[in-house]
Amino acid sequence: MYRNVRNKSTIPALFAQTVALNPDKPALIYEATGEVWSFRDLQQRCHAVAHWARDQGWTEGDVVALLLESHPVVVALWLGLAMVGVEAAFINHNLRQHSLSHCVSVSGARAMVFGTEMTEAVSEVTDSLRPDMVLFRVGEQKDEETPSNIRAQSLDTLLSRSPTHPPSYKLRKEFHDRLFYIYTSGTTGMPKAAIVVHSRYFRIAAFGFHSFGLRPEDVIYTCLPLYHSAGTIMGVGQCLLFGVTVVIRRKFSASRFWDDCVKHSCTVIQYIGEICRYLLAQPVHPSEAHHKVRVAVGNGLRSSVWEEFVQRFRIQRVGEFYGATECNCSLINIDGKVGSCGFNSRILPSFYPIRLVRVQRDSNALLRDSQGLCIPCQPGNITYEAWRHVSLARGKCFHHRGGRGPERPAGTH
């Protein structure tokens, strides 16, 4: 981290280092078609996007909304934009009408790139977008199939004419500057755009790689949407920063999951808790006995599902992490303790000031000692969730609703 701060690193610069080490290695595989992009292929596509962005007159800090289903082109778009300081806003492709127009509007985007599969959704909100919004379409579509209220340019055509060499532009952004926007889920109102900076992208991806024992030769299978942090940072980040191959599936399929893993020799899978439950609900299939999956990385795996999942599918290691798109802190369960929300070692508080603290079981009110300070949890305590709050004062605390903490030496949480 400190070296990257000192060197004013950015994700595009770190990706260039990865490409130099693995130019011909598969970087991204699109499961639907079997299309394989090497690291050199991905970099050249990013360069084409960067040149296109400059040709549009966009400058550092400008925003482009992305509304596409999961596909390697999503990676090329946001990373190529980042090469010239333009920031992507990842729009949930399941949104429609007011929610969709809200997310595009609050981003301040000057343009929107959408997949042809999103044409109807875009048509519903075109009249509510800013008058100078420029639309670009990815994918083939006949003129007669395009609604009359959509005037979109073919991005495929524009990129085919764009140079694939590195742009001459010198990026002014640094390690702690904005990279892109990812939205909250919208469970407490309209989705909110959360800023992701270059350093946070690096920290999340690197924490996952080193904490969960991932390797450069791994192949990660992700069926999680790329508009969320889990897919585009914890998943794709392993490719961009550590040279791991990532297989992208457009959407989750319980019946095809293990077939895909066998087909592509995947060694790591990504999940959210319910995915594991759906997989367990499937009839026993021969492919689940022939996969090479070693590690499962994700969050929300219930204790009641965890043990059955690892036993049936022979998963050697589960790597759980806890956080949120808009959260300024996170926890990692690095030793696979079933139901644990993770821990903080003694060395972390000095530069990562979060704590697990005790609360009233019924009211979630903070428990305090005789000096009015929060009371740290001990290993094995049951913990509850709350966000960092001004009333925590000196404690700067964070507490999580989850399972039991792992058994740890005294002084850790």
N, C-alpha and C positions, 0 to 999 in steps of 0.2 A: 504493500500500500504506500509506504513512505517513498519508495523509489518512484512509483508512478506519480505521486504528488510532485516530487522534485523534478521529474522529467516532463511534467505537464502533459502526461499521457492522455489519450482519448481512446475510446473503444475502436474507432477505425484504425488508429495507429497500432494498437495491440493486435488487431486482426491482421494487419499487414505483416507483423512478425510471425504470426501463425502460418500465413500463406507461404512465407519464405521457407518455412520448415517442412511444409506438407503440400506443395503445389499440385500434385497429381492425385492426392488421396481424396476419396469421396468425402465431401463435406455434408451435403444435404441429399436425401433421397425422398422423392415424393411417392408414397406408397401406392396411390391410385393409378399411376401410369408406369411406375418403375424408373422414372426419369432420375438420373444421377448427375449432380453438379459437383465437380471437384472444387477444391479450394481456389484454384486459379479461375475456374468458371465463375464461381460466386463473386470473386473480386472484380473480374471484368464486367459482370453485370452491374455491380455496385458503381463502378467507374462510369458506365453508361448512364446510370441514374443521376450521378453527381453532375455530369456534363449537361444532361437535360434540365436539371434544376437550375443551374447557372444560366442556361439559355432562356429560362422563363423569367429571369431577372430577380429571382429570390435571393435573399441575403441571410446572413446569420440571424437566428431568432425568428424567422418566418416559420409558419406552421402549415403542414399539409396533412389533411385527414385521410386515413386509410380505412377503407370499408371493403374487406375481402375475407373470404373463407381461408382457412389455413392452407398455405402453399409456400414453397421456397421463395416465390417472387415477393412475398411479404418481407422476408429477411433482406433481400436485395434492395427493396424500396427504402426501408427505414435506415439501413446501414449506408446506402448510397447517399441519401439525403444528409445523414450525419457527417459524411465526408466533407460537406461544404457548409456545415453548421445549421442546416434546415432541420426543424424538429417535426417528427411524425406524431400524430395523435391517433392512437389505436382505438377505433370505434368497434364496439360489440356488434357483430353482423346479425345478431338476433333482434336488435332494436328496430322499432318501426315508428313512423309518424312523429308524434311530439317528442318522445324520448330520443329518437334519432336526430331530429333537427336541433334539439337542445345540446346534445353532445358535440355536434359539428360547430354550432354557434359559439359555445363557451370556449372552445379551443382557439377561436380567432383565426381559424384556418383560411388561407388565401385560396386554397384549391383542395379538391377531393379526388382521390383515386379510388375507383370502385371496380369490383369484378362484375362481369356480365350477369352472374347469378344474383347480384344485388340490384339489377335494373329496376325492378318493380318498386323496391323499397326507396330507391333514390327518386323515382318518379313521384312518390307520395309526398316528398318533402322539398322538392325543387323550388316551389314558390315561396317557401319560408327561409331559404338560404340567402345570404348576402348577395346583392345584385351583381357584384363583380366576382363572385365565386366561379373559378374555372374548374371544369369537370374533365377527368381523364378516365378512359375505360380500359380495363385489362381483359383480354379474351376476345374471341371472334364473335361478331354479332352483325347480322344483316340490318341494313337501314330500315327495312319495313318492320323489324322486330324491336326497334327503338321507339319508345313513346315520344310523341311530338314535343313534349315539354322538356326533353333532355337534349342538350347540345353538348355532346362529349367528344373529345378527340381520342383517337386510338393511341394509347400509350405504347402498345406493342410496335406500332409503326414508327413512332418517334424514337424509341429506344434502339430499333434496328438501324437507325441512321446515326446514332450517337457514338462517339469514340469510346473505345474500351481501355485506353491508356489512362494513367492517373491524372486527375485534374491538376492544373498548374496552381490552382488557388491554395493559399496557405491558411489553414484553419487557425482562427484566433482562440477558439474555445480550449479550456483546460480541464483537468481531471474532475473538478467540482462543479463544472458548468452543466447546463441542461442538455440532456440527450434526447428524450422524448416524453410523451404523456401517456399514461395508462389510466383507465377509468376505474372507479370503484364499482361495485356490483349494483348499486342503486337500491339496496334493501331498506334504506332509511330516507328515501327521497330520490330525487333525480341523481344519476351517476355524476360523480365529481372527478375532474381531471387532476390526477396526482402527478407531480413532477418526478421524473427519474433522471438523476444526474449520472455522468459517466462513472464516477467513483462508486455509486450505489450499485450500478449494473455489475461492475467488477467484483465488488464485495460479495454480492449474493451468489454469483456464479462460482467465484473462487472458494467461498465457504462450502458450497455444496461439493465441489470437486475434491477438496482436501479432506473434508470432514467425513464424507461417505465412502472414501476409498476408491474413487473413480480413477480410470486410467486413460491415457491418450488413445489406446487401441480399442476402447469400448465402442459399442454401437448402441445409441440411446433410441428407444421407441417412444414417441410422444404423440398422443391423440388428444392432448389438451389444446384449447384454442390459443392461437398466437396473439390474441388481443389482451391476454392476461400475463402477469409476471411469471407464473410457473412455467408456461410454455416458452415464452420469448426470452426469459432471462435464465432461469434455472435449467431449462432444457437447451435452447439454442445457444445460450452463453457458453456451454461446454464446448461447442463446436468452434465458436469464434475465438475463444481465448485459449483453449487447450487442445485443439485439433481432434476432438472427438467427432465421429460421424453421427448424424442425427437423422432418423427416419421420421418423416412428418406424415401423419394420417389426417385426412380432412376432418373426420369426426370419429368419436369412439364407437366401436362395434364389439360387443361382448363375444359374439359368435366367431369373429375373425381375429380376435386379439392374439391368441397364441399361434395361430397359423402365420400371422404377420411376423411374429417374433422368430419363429423357426425359419421362415423364408429369408429374412434379412440377417440372421445370426445375431440377433440383439442380445446384449449382455446387461443392459440397464433399462428399466421401464419407469415411466412417470405415472402417477396416479393422484386422484383425490379420493377420499375415503369411500364414496359410494361406488367408484369403479371396481374396487376390490370386492364389494358385496355383490355387484352384478356378475363378476367373474365366478364367484363361488356358487351363484345360482344357476350357472350353466351346467348342462350334463357333462360328465367326464368325457374328454375328447383326447384322442391319441397325441395330438400336438402338444398338449400340456406336459407330456412326459419326455418330450424330445427337445425342448428349448434350452438355450444356454444362458438364460437370465440369471444374473448373480445378485443384483441390487435393485430394490424398488425405492424410488425417491418420491416423496410427496407429503401430503398432510391430511389430517382428518380421518386417520385410520382408527376406527373404534376398537377398544380392547376386545370386544366380543368377536370381532372379525379377524383381528391381527394374527392370532396364533393359528387359526384354521387356514388362513390365507398362506402363511409361510410354510406350513406343513404340507398342504395339498399340492402347492405349486413349487415346492423345494426352493424357496427364496432364501439365500444365505444371509442377506442383510437388508434391513429396512431403515431408510434414512428419513426421519421426520423433521420438518421445520415448521415453525409457527410465526406468522406475521400477517401483514396485509399490505395492499397496494399503497395505501396512504399512511402506513404506520412508520414511525421513526425508530422502531426497534424490532428485534425478532429473536427467537430462541431456536436452538437446534438440539434434537435428541440424537447425539452422535453414537451412542452405544446400544441402540435398539431396545431399550427398556420398554416393555409393553405398557402403553397408556401414559407414558411420561411426557411432560411438556418440555423436557430438556433441562439444562442447567447452565449456570454461569461459574466459570472457574475464578479463582482468586485474582488472577492477573488481568481479567477483563474490566472490572469496575473502574480502573484508573483512566481508561480511554473509551469505555462503552458503558455509560452510567445507567444501567437498568437493574432492577431488583425484583425478586419474588417476595411479596410481603403478605402478611396474614390479614384476613378480613372477616367480618361477621358473616356467618353462613347464610342467614336469612336476608339481611339488609345489604350485604356487600360493603358495609361501612368499614373504613380502615381501622384496624386495631392499633393502638399506640401504647408505648411504654410510659413509665413515670415521667420521662422527660419530654413526652409529646411526640416522640419519633416513631416511625413505622417499625413494625417488628418483622424481621426477615424470617422467611420460611426455612425450615430445616428439611433435610432429605427425608422423603417419604410423606411429607405433608400433602394433603389435598389442597389444591389451589383454585382460585377463581379469577375471572377475567375482569380487568378494568384497564382503561387507558391512562397513560401518563397524565397527571393532573397537577395543577398549580398547588393544591393543598398538600401534596406530598412533601413540599418544602425540601429540606436537606436530604430526604430519602431518595428523591428522584426515582420513584418506584414504578414498577409494572407488574401486574399480576394476571395470571392466565387461568381461564376455566378449562380444566382438562383432567387428566388422570393423575396418578401418583408419581411423584418425582423419583428419579433413580436413586439407589443407595449410593451415596457419595461420601468421601471423607469429610470430616468436620470442616466447616468454613466454606463449603461450596453449596450451590443451590440447584 
